[in-house]
Amino acid sequence: MAVAGLILAFFSPLFGIIFSSMGLSKAKQLNGKGRGIAIAGIVVSILNFVLTILLYPFIIEWLEGFLE
């Protein structure tokens, strides 16, 4: 779950957070195995989500200029 969360963090931040959180929960059951990957997935998901929100207006502006 942690590895899937980290991979999804790059493509879909929402699913990355969900899967990484499930991986972190599972890592607690396995005495910490996979904990670092799960935390990395959560961090990457949050950063990707924030950057997407911050860059969204600029992308829309660029597309409007490109399509004119």
C-alpha positions, 0 to 999 in steps of 0.5 A: 500500500505504501509503494502504491501510495508513493507512485500515485502521489505523482499522478493523483494526489488524492489517491496518493494520500489515501493509499499512503495513509492506508500504508502508514496504518499497515506499517504500524501493524508490521512494526514500522516496515514501509513507514518511510515510504508511506510518509514520503507518499503523504508528503509528495501527495500534499506537495503535488496537491498544493502546487497544482492549486497554486499553478492552476490559474497560470495554466488556465491563463496559458491555455486561454492565450494558446487557444486564441 
